């Protein structure tokens, strides 16, 4: 096996999947192609979302493929960087919002329900006990979501997709409401979530290239 796990040449192994598992490979291709068609969101929009989600899944193959696809669809590097900053902010927000469960666990009057919207009232506890860090997070989060090369509405749509990729119910709730306020439609949000779904599947799909390479040793 080569010295690096991530050799672009490994991707040639994916051509074998149609022989190793033909039905599944065909179904995956149909799924992926359907997700990335122009719809309520354009192909450019979807490829930008895909690049953002690929940074959640940390799949270098996906980052490479969808960055190139996004560039072909007209996305600028500035737009892609802003999209990935949305990813970083939502991932940071997942840890911050889940701190409400920590504070509930430390409280004497906590109940057994982990995911209640009312739990978010405990976010002020994080700011109280870690003021400087919390203020830094708040400023970063606002900067990541503000209008820039990408509009605020689209950034909130990206955030909803990232919330599903990170499985953060608080993030899904907050950013869905924000996206709705910015004028996002159900169709746009649904298509964004399916991009996240395809990228989560795609990370496993692409990494089969490494499995086949290892099996060949």
NUKOL-853624 format. One line per 4 residues: their letters; for each residue x negated, y, z negated of N, C-alpha, C. Coordinates in pm, whole numbers, plus 32768, in hexadecimal, padded with zeros to 4 digits. Each point is the difference from the previous one (the first is absolute). Layout:
BEGIN
A> X,Y,Z,X,Y,Z,X,Y,Z; ...
END
This chain:
BEGIN
XXXX> 7FAC,7F87,8000,8054,8079,8000,7FA9,807D,8000; 802B,806D,803F,7FB5,807B,8008,7FF1,803D,7F74; 7FA3,8060,7FF6,7FE2,803A,7F7E,8072,8052,7FC7; 8058,8036,8052,806D,8053,7FD1,8085,7FB7,8013
XXXX> 8057,800B,7F9C,8086,7FC6,800E,804E,8048,806D; 7FE5,8081,8011,804F,8050,805C,7FB5,801E,8080; 7FF4,7F9B,8051,7FC7,800D,8085,8074,8011,8062; 7FF9,8066,8054,806E,8012,8060,800E,7F88,805C
XXXX> 7F93,7FB9,8014,8006,7F89,8055,8057,7F91,7FC8; 8017,8003,7F7C,8056,7F9A,7FC4,808F,8008,8035; 8027,8076,802E,808A,8012,802D,8023,7FA7,8076; 7F9B,7FD4,8049,801C,7FA7,8070,8041,7F7E,7FD2
XXXX> 7FEB,7FDC,7F82,803B,7F85,7FCC,8099,8007,7FFD; 8036,8079,7FFB,8092,800D,7FFA,8042,7FCB,807F; 7FB5,7FF9,806B,8035,7FC6,807A,8022,7F6E,7FF2; 7FC7,7FBE,7F9B,801C,7F72,7FEA,8084,7FE9,7FB8
XXXX> 8037,8068,7FC4,8078,7FEE,7FAE,8077,7FCD,8051; 8007,8027,807E,8071,7FD3,8053,7FFC,7F69,8016; 7F8A,7FC3,7FF0,7FF5,7F6E,800A,800C,7FBD,7F77; 7FCD,8045,7F99,8002,7FC6,7F79,808A,8007,7FC0
XXXX> 8049,806C,801C,8088,800F,7FC7,8052,8051,8065; 8029,7FC2,806E,803F,804B,806E,8083,8045,7FDC; 8057,7FBE,7FB7,8082,803B,7FE0,7FF0,807A,7FA5; 7FAD,7FF1,7F9A,7FEA,806D,7FA2,7FBB,8077,8042
XXXX> 7F9F,7FE2,8056,7FB6,806A,8044,805A,804E,805E; 8057,7FBA,8047,805F,8043,805A,8062,8056,7FB1; 8030,7FCB,7F90,8060,804A,7FAF,7FBF,807C,7FC3; 7F82,7FF3,7FD7,7FBA,8075,7FC8,7FF0,806C,806A
XXXX> 7FDC,7FD8,807A,7FEF,8060,806C,8083,8048,801E; 806F,7FB7,7FFF,8083,803D,8018,8022,8064,7F92; 7FE5,7FD9,7F84,8016,8058,7F8D,7FAD,807F,800E; 7F80,7FF1,8018,7FA5,8072,8006,8024,805D,8075
XXXX> 801C,7FC6,8073,8024,8051,8074,8081,804D,7FEB; 8060,7FC0,7FBD,807F,8042,7FE4,7FEF,8075,7FA1; 7FAA,7FF0,7F9E,7FE9,806A,7F9D,7FC4,807C,8041; 7FA2,7FEC,805E,7FB4,8071,8035,803B,803D,807F
XXXX> 807A,7FDA,8023,8043,8043,806F,802B,808D,7FD7; 800A,8059,8064,803B,8084,7FE6,808D,7FEE,7FCC; 8021,804C,7F9B,8087,7FFA,7FC8,8021,8085,7FC0; 8036,7FFE,7F88,8015,807D,7FB7,7F7A,8043,7FE4
XXXX> 7F99,7FAE,7FEF,7F76,802E,7FF8,7FBA,7FDD,8083; 7FA8,8056,802D,7FB5,7FE5,807A,7F92,7F99,7FE5; 7FC8,7FC9,806B,7F8F,7FA5,7FF2,7F8B,8046,7FBB; 7FEC,807F,8021,7F95,804C,7FBC,801B,8006,7F6A
XXXX> 807A,8021,7FDA,8023,8005,7F71,7FE4,7F79,7FBD; 802A,7F97,8042,7FF2,7F7A,7FC5,7F6F,7FD8,7FF4; 7FAE,8026,8061,7F72,7FDD,7FF6,7FBB,8051,7F92; 802A,807B,7FEB,7FCA,804F,7F91,8026,7FBF,7F7B
XXXX> 807E,7FD6,7FF4,802B,7FBA,7F86,7FB0,7F80,7FEE; 7FE8,7FBA,806E,7FB5,7F82,7FF9,7F73,8017,7FCC; 7FBF,806B,802D,7F7A,801F,7FCD,8005,801B,7F6B; 8066,8049,7FD4,800F,801D,7F71,8015,7F80,7FAF
XXXX> 8057,7FA8,8030,801D,7F83,7FB8,7F86,7FA4,8002; 7FB5,8000,806C,7F89,7FAB,8009,7F9A,8023,7F95; 8002,807C,7FD1,7FA6,8025,7F93,8033,7FCC,7F79; 8080,7FDD,7FF8,8034,7FBB,7F8A,7FD4,7F6D,8004
XXXX> 8012,7FC1,8072,7FDF,7F72,800C,7F69,7FE9,8009; 7FB6,806D,801D,7F6E,7FFC,8008,7FCF,7F98,8064; 8047,7FFD,8070,7FDC,7FA5,806C,7FB1,804D,8069; 7F7C,7FEA,800B,7FB1,804C,8060,8028,7FE8,8091
XXXX> 802F,7F86,801D,802F,7FE4,8088,8079,8057,8021; 805B,800B,7FA0,807A,8050,8015,7FDF,8094,800C; 7FA4,8030,7FAB,7FD7,808C,8008,7FC6,801D,808A; 7FAA,7FA8,802F,7FBF,8012,8082,8067,7FFF,8071
XXXX> 8055,7F9A,8002,8061,7FF2,806D,8063,8073,8003; 8039,8022,7F8C,8069,8065,8000,7FC9,808E,8009; 7F84,8016,7FD6,7FC2,8083,8019,7FEF,8015,8095; 7FD0,7F99,8046,7FEF,800A,8091,8088,8010,8046
XXXX> 8064,7FB5,7FCF,8087,800E,803A,8038,808C,7FEA; 7FEC,8034,7F87,8033,8086,7FDF,7FBC,8069,8058; 7F7E,7FF2,8014,7FB7,805E,8057,8037,7FFB,808E; 801C,7F87,8032,8039,7FF2,8087,8087,8044,800B
XXXX> 804C,8000,7F90,8084,803F,8001,7FFB,8096,7FE9; 7F85,8036,7FEE,7FF2,8091,7FF3,7FEA,8034,7F74; 7FF0,7FA8,7F9E,7FE8,802C,7F77,7F74,803B,7FF3; 7FF4,806D,7FBA,7F7D,803D,7FE8,7FC2,7FC4,7F82
XXXX> 7F7E,8012,7FF2,7FBD,7FD0,7F88,8033,804A,7F85; 8021,807F,800F,8037,804D,7F91,8084,7FC4,7FCF; 8054,7FD9,805F,8080,7FC3,7FDB,7FEB,7F7C,7FB7; 7FA2,7FB0,802F,7FE6,7F7F,7FC0,7FC7,8012,7F74
XXXX> 7FA7,8061,7FF0,7FC8,8019,7F7A,806E,802D,7FA0; 8058,8058,802E,806E,802C,7FAA,805B,7F8B,7FDB; 8018,7FA7,805F,8055,7F8C,7FE4,7FC2,7FA7,7F96; 7F7D,7FEB,8008,7FBE,7FAA,7F9E,7FFA,8045,7F78
XXXX> 7FF9,8084,7FFF,8007,8046,7F7F,8089,7FEB,7FBE; 8069,7FF2,8051,8083,7FDD,7FC6,7FF5,7F78,7FBC; 7FBC,7FA2,8042,7FEB,7F7C,7FC4,7FBA,800C,7F79; 7F95,804D,7FFB,7FB5,800C,7F82,8056,803D,7F93
XXXX> 8053,8063,8026,8054,8041,7F9D,806C,7FA3,7FCB; 803D,7FB2,805A,8069,7FA3,7FD3,7FC4,7F8F,7FAC; 7F8B,7FD0,8025,7FBF,7F99,7FB0,7FDD,8037,7F75; 7FCF,807A,7FFC,7FE5,803F,7F7E,8083,8011,7FB2
XXXX> 8068,8027,8049,8083,8014,7FC0,803A,7F80,7FC9; 7FE1,7F8F,803F,8030,7F80,7FCC,7FCB,7FE6,7F74; 7F80,801C,7FEB,7FC4,7FEE,7F7C,803C,8063,7F9D; 800F,807D,802C,8036,8067,7FA8,808F,7FE0,7FD5
XXXX> 8055,7FDD,8061,808C,7FE7,7FDC,8010,7F82,7FAD; 7FAC,7F9B,801A,8009,7F86,7FB0,7FCE,8013,7F71; 7FBE,8071,7FE5,7FD7,801B,7F76,807A,8010,7FA5; 8075,801B,803D,807A,8008,7FAF,801C,7F7C,7FB9
XXXX> 7FDE,7F91,8042,8012,7F7E,7FC0,7FA0,7FEE,7F8A; 7F87,8036,800E,7FA0,7FFA,7F92,8035,804C,7F87; 8033,8077,801B,8034,8051,7F90,807D,7FC0,7FC4; 8053,7FC1,8054,8074,7FB8,7FCA,7FD4,7F8E,7FA5
XXXX> 7F97,7FBA,8029,7FD0,7F8F,7FB0,7FCB,802E,7F7A; 7FCC,807B,7FFB,7FCA,8035,7F83,806B,803F,7FA8; 8075,801A,803B,806B,8041,7FB5,804D,7F9A,7FAD; 8033,802C,7F91,804B,7FA5,7FA7,808B,7FE1,8036
XXXX> 8036,805B,8052,808B,7FF0,802D,800A,7FCC,808F; 7F96,7FC2,8031,8002,7FD0,808A,8063,7F8D,8010; 8036,7FF3,807A,8058,7F8E,801D,7FB6,7FA1,8060; 8049,7FA1,8036,7FC0,7F9A,8054,8005,8021,8095
XXXX> 8031,8076,8023,800C,8024,808D,7F86,804E,802C; 7FB0,7FC4,805A,7F83,8040,8029,8018,8070,8064; 805D,7FE9,805F,8010,8060,806B,8083,804C,7FF6; 8003,8060,7FA9,806F,805C,7FF3,7FCF,808A,802B
XXXX> 8052,8047,804D,7FD8,8088,8029,7FE8,8058,7F87; 804A,7FE6,7F95,7FEF,8051,7F87,7F75,7FF1,7FC2; 7FBB,7F93,8025,7F79,7FED,7FCB,7FA3,8072,8029; 801F,8040,8071,7FA6,8067,8033,7FF6,8078,7FA4
XXXX> 805C,8009,7FA2,7FF6,806E,7FA0,7F7F,7FF7,7FAF; 7FC7,7F89,7FFA,7F87,7FED,7FB2,7F82,802D,8049; 800E,8031,807A,7F8A,8032,8047,7FC0,8074,7FB6; 8051,804C,7FB5,7FC5,806F,7FB5,7FA2,7FCF,7F93
XXXX> 8010,7F80,7FDA,7FA3,7FC7,7F9E,7F74,7FF2,803C; 7FF9,7FDE,807F,7F7E,7FF3,8041,7FBD,8089,8008; 804D,8066,8023,7FCA,8087,8005,7FD6,8031,7F77; 8048,7FD6,7F9B,7FE1,802A,7F77,7F7E,7FC3,7FCF
XXXX> 7FEA,7F7F,801F,7F8D,7FB9,7FC8,7F86,8000,805E; 8014,802A,807D,7F8F,8009,805E,8018,8079,805A; 7FFF,8074,7FC3,802B,807C,8041,7FB0,8020,807E; 7F7D,8001,7FF6,7FAE,802A,8071,8010,7FA1,8077
XXXX> 7FFD,7F7E,7FE3,800F,7F9E,806B,8089,8008,8040; 8067,8014,7FAF,8088,8007,8035,8013,807C,8055; 7FC7,806F,7FD5,800A,807A,8051,7FB6,7FEF,8085; 7F8E,7FBC,7FFA,7FB6,7FE6,807C,804F,7FA9,805E
XXXX> 8040,7F98,7FC9,8055,7FA9,8053,8072,8050,803D; 8043,8052,7FB1,8073,804C,8032,7FD8,805C,8072; 7F8E,8042,7FF1,7FD1,8059,806A,7FDD,7FB3,807F; 7FC0,7F8D,7FEF,7FDD,7FAE,8074,807D,7FCC,8046
XXXX> 8061,7FD2,7FB5,807B,7FCC,803A,8047,806B,8051; 8008,8078,7FCA,8041,806D,8049,7FB5,8022,8080; 7F7B,7FFF,7FFA,7FAF,801F,8076,8011,7F96,806C; 800A,7F82,7FD6,800C,7F92,8060,8084,8002,804C
XXXX> 806A,8030,7FBE,8085,7FFC,803C,8025,8083,8046; 7FB5,8069,7FE8,8026,8082,8039,7FF6,8000,8099; 8046,805F,803E,7FFF,8011,8091,7F72,8016,8032; 7FDE,7FBE,806D,7F7C,8011,803B,8006,7FDE,8093
XXXX> 7F9F,7FB3,802E,8006,7FCD,808A,807A,7FA4,8011; 8024,7FBE,7F94,807C,7FB1,7FFB,8066,804E,7FAF; 807D,7FFA,802C,806A,8045,7FB8,8020,7FBC,7F7B; 803C,804B,7FA6,8021,7FCA,7F7C,8065,7F8E,800B
XXXX> 8060,800C,8059,8062,7F95,8014,7FB9,7F7E,8026; 7FA5,8008,8060,7FBC,7F87,802D,7FA6,7FC8,7F92; 7FC2,8057,7FB2,7FAD,7FD0,7F92,8054,7FB6,7F98; 807A,802F,7FE8,8057,7FBA,7FA1,802D,7F79,803A
XXXX> 8013,7FFA,8084,8020,7F81,8041,7F8A,7F9F,7FEE; 7F87,8032,8017,7F89,7FAC,7FE9,7FFD,7FD1,7F70; 801D,805A,7FA2,7FFD,7FDE,7F72,8063,7F91,7FDE; 8074,8002,8040,8063,7F96,7FEA,7FC7,7F7A,802F
XXXX> 7FC0,8001,8075,7FC2,7F85,8033,7F94,7FCF,7FA0; 7FAE,805C,7FCE,7F95,7FDA,7FA3,803B,7FCC,7F7D; 806D,803C,7FD2,8041,7FD0,7F86,802D,7F70,800E; 802E,7FDB,8076,8027,7F74,8018,7F85,7FA6,800A
XXXX> 7F94,8033,803A,7F86,7FAF,800C,7FC0,7FE8,7F78; 800D,8061,7FA6,7FC5,7FF2,7F7B,8062,7FC4,7F9B; 807C,7FEB,802C,8068,7FC6,7FAA,8017,8051,7F82; 8003,8085,8011,8017,805A,7F8E,808E,8035,8007
XXXX> 805C,7FCE,7FAC,808B,802C,8007,8012,8094,7FE2; 7FAE,8035,7FA5,800A,808E,7FE2,7FDA,8054,807A; 7F94,7FD6,8046,7FD2,8048,8077,8069,7FFA,806E; 803B,7F8B,8012,806A,7FF1,8065,8072,8060,7FE3
XXXX> 802A,8004,7F83,8071,8053,7FD6,7FE2,8094,8015; 7F90,802D,7FCB,7FDD,808E,8006,7FEE,802E,8091; 7FB4,7FB4,804D,7FE2,802D,8087,8074,7FEC,8061; 8058,7FA0,7FE5,8079,7FF5,8052,8058,807A,7FEB
XXXX> 800F,802A,7F84,804F,8078,7FE4,7FC0,807B,803F; 7F7B,8009,7FF6,7FBA,8072,803C,8010,8000,8098; 7FF3,7F89,803D,800E,7FF6,8091,808C,8026,802C; 8064,7FD6,7FB3,808B,8023,801E,8013,8097,7FFB
XXXX> 7FC5,8040,7F9D,800B,8092,7FF3,7FBD,8047,8076; 7F98,7FC2,8037,7FB9,803B,8071,8043,7FE1,8086; 806C,7FB2,7FFC,804D,7FE6,807A,7FE4,7F7B,8044; 7FB6,7FA7,7FBE,7FE5,7F7C,803B,8080,7FAF,8007
XXXX> 8011,7FB5,806B,8076,7FAD,8012,7FE8,7F73,7FCA; 806C,7FB6,7FEF,7FF4,7F74,7FD7,7FB6,7FAF,8069; 8018,8022,807E,7FBC,7FB9,806C,7F69,8015,7FFA; 7FD7,807C,7FEB,7F71,801E,7FF5,7FC1,7FB8,7F8A
XXXX> 8042,8003,7F8E,7FCB,7FBE,7F89,7FFB,7F69,8012; 8068,7FC8,803C,8004,7F70,8017,7F90,7FD4,805D; 7FE9,804C,806A,7F95,7FDE,805D,7F77,800C,7FBD; 7FF0,8063,7FA9,7F81,8010,7FB8,7FE6,7F89,7FA5
XXXX> 8069,7FD1,7FBC,7FF0,7F8C,7FA7,7FDA,7F84,804F; 8038,7FF1,8077,7FDD,7F8C,8053,7F70,8008,8033; 7FCD,807A,8014,7F71,800D,8020,7FAE,7FCD,7F8A; 8027,8026,7F87,7FB9,7FCE,7F8A,8006,7F68,7FFA
XXXX> 8075,7FC8,801E,8011,7F70,7FFE,7FA4,7FBD,8066; 7FFC,8038,8079,7FAB,7FC7,8069,7F6D,8007,7FDB; 7FD8,806D,7FBE,7F73,800D,7FD9,7FDB,7FA2,7F8F; 805D,7FE8,7FA5,7FE5,7F9F,7F95,7FEF,7F75,803B
XXXX> 8056,7FDF,8060,7FF0,7F7F,8045,7F82,8000,8056; 7FE4,8070,803F,7F8E,8009,805A,7F7A,7FEF,7FBC; 7FF7,8028,7F81,7F83,7FED,7FB8,7FDE,7F6D,7FF3; 8064,7FB0,7FDE,7FEA,7F70,7FF6,7FE4,7FC4,808A
XXXX> 804D,802F,8062,7FEE,7FD0,808A,7F71,8019,802E; 7FD0,807A,7FF2,7F7B,8023,8032,7F91,7FB5,7FB6; 8015,7FEB,7F7E,7F97,7FBC,7FB3,7FF7,7F6A,801F; 8060,7FCC,804A,7FF1,7F75,802C,7F87,7FF0,805C
XXXX> 7FD3,806F,803A,7F85,7FFC,8050,7F8A,7FD3,7FAC; 7FFD,802F,7F82,7F95,7FD7,7FA4,800F,7F6E,7FD7; 807C,7FD8,7FE9,8019,7F75,7FDA,7FD0,7FA1,806E; 8021,8020,807D,7FD7,7FAA,8070,7F68,8001,800E
XXXX> 7FC3,8075,7FEC,7F6E,8008,8006,7FC1,7FA9,7F95; 8037,8008,7F86,7FC9,7FAF,7F92,8015,7F6B,8018; 8073,7FDD,8034,801E,7F73,801A,7FA1,7FC7,8068; 7FD1,8055,8059,7FA7,7FD1,8069,7F72,7FE7,7FD3
X> 7FDD,8030,7F88,7F77,7FEC,7FCE,7FE3,7F6C,7FE4
END
